[in-house]
Amino acid sequence: MSLEAIQKVTEAEHAARERRAEAAEEAKRIVAGAERAGRQLVQDQRSHAEQEARAMLADAEAQAEKRAEATLADNAAKCEALKQDARKRLDKAAGLIVGRVGNS
C-alpha cells in the first residue's frame, strides 16, 4: 500500500470520527432540547391543572354557601312558623292551666 493510500485511509478514518462526534453532540442537543420541552410541558400542564382545581374548588364553595344560606333561610322560616303557632296556642294553654289550678 502506498503512502498516499495510507494517508487517504487515515484522513477518512479521522473524518468519520469527527462526523460520529458531531452526530453524538447533535444527538445530545436534541435530547436536551426534548427534555427541556417535556419539562416545560409538564410544568404548563401542572399549572393549568392547579388553576382548574382552584376554579372548581371556588365553584364548589360558592354552591355550598348558597345551599347553606337556603337551608338557614328555610329553617328560620320554619322556626318562625312554629313560634307563631305556639303564640296562637298560648292563650288556650294558659286557660287550661288556670282551669286546672282553679279546679284543684
Backbone hydrogen bonds, N-H to C=O, Kabsch-Sander energy under -0.5 kcal/mol:
donor,donor_aa,acceptor,acceptor_aa,energy
6,I,2,S,-2.1
7,Q,3,L,-2.2
8,K,4,E,-2.2
9,V,5,A,-2.4
10,T,6,I,-2.6
11,E,7,Q,-2.7
12,A,8,K,-2.6
13,E,9,V,-2.6
14,H,10,T,-2.5
15,A,11,E,-2.8
16,A,12,A,-2.3
17,R,13,E,-2.5
18,E,14,H,-2.3
19,R,15,A,-2.5
20,R,16,A,-2.5
21,A,17,R,-2.5
22,E,18,E,-2.9
23,A,19,R,-2.7
24,A,20,R,-2.5
25,E,21,A,-2.4
26,E,22,E,-2.6
27,A,23,A,-2.5
28,K,24,A,-2.2
29,R,25,E,-2.4
30,I,26,E,-2.5
31,V,27,A,-2.8
32,A,28,K,-2.8
33,G,29,R,-2.6
34,A,30,I,-2.6
35,E,31,V,-2.7
36,R,32,A,-2.5
37,A,33,G,-2.6
38,G,34,A,-2.6
39,R,35,E,-2.8
40,Q,36,R,-2.5
41,L,37,A,-2.4
42,V,38,G,-2.5
43,Q,39,R,-2.6
44,D,40,Q,-2.9
45,Q,41,L,-2.7
46,R,42,V,-2.7
47,S,43,Q,-2.5
48,H,44,D,-2.5
49,A,45,Q,-2.6
50,E,46,R,-2.5
51,Q,47,S,-2.3
52,E,48,H,-2.5
53,A,49,A,-2.6
54,R,50,E,-2.5
55,A,51,Q,-2.3
56,M,52,E,-2.5
57,L,53,A,-2.6
58,A,54,R,-2.6
59,D,55,A,-2.3
60,A,56,M,-2.5
61,E,57,L,-2.6
62,A,58,A,-2.3
63,Q,59,D,-2.4
64,A,60,A,-2.5
65,E,61,E,-2.4
66,K,62,A,-2.3
67,R,63,Q,-2.4
68,A,64,A,-2.6
69,E,65,E,-2.6
70,A,66,K,-2.4
71,T,67,R,-2.6
72,L,68,A,-2.8
73,A,69,E,-2.5
74,D,70,A,-2.5
75,N,71,T,-2.8
76,A,72,L,-2.5
77,A,73,A,-2.2
78,K,74,D,-2.4
79,C,75,N,-2.5
80,E,76,A,-2.5
81,A,77,A,-2.3
82,L,78,K,-2.3
83,K,79,C,-2.4
84,Q,80,E,-2.5
85,D,81,A,-2.4
86,A,82,L,-2.5
87,R,83,K,-2.5
88,K,84,Q,-2.0
89,R,85,D,-1.4
90,L,86,A,-0.8
90,L,87,R,-0.5
91,D,87,R,-0.7
93,A,89,R,-2.7
94,A,90,L,-2.9
95,G,91,D,-2.4
96,L,92,K,-2.2
97,I,93,A,-2.4
98,V,94,A,-2.7
99,G,95,G,-2.5
100,R,96,L,-2.3
101,V,97,I,-2.6
102,G,98,V,-2.7
103,N,99,G,-1.7
104,S,100,R,-0.7
104,S,101,V,-0.7
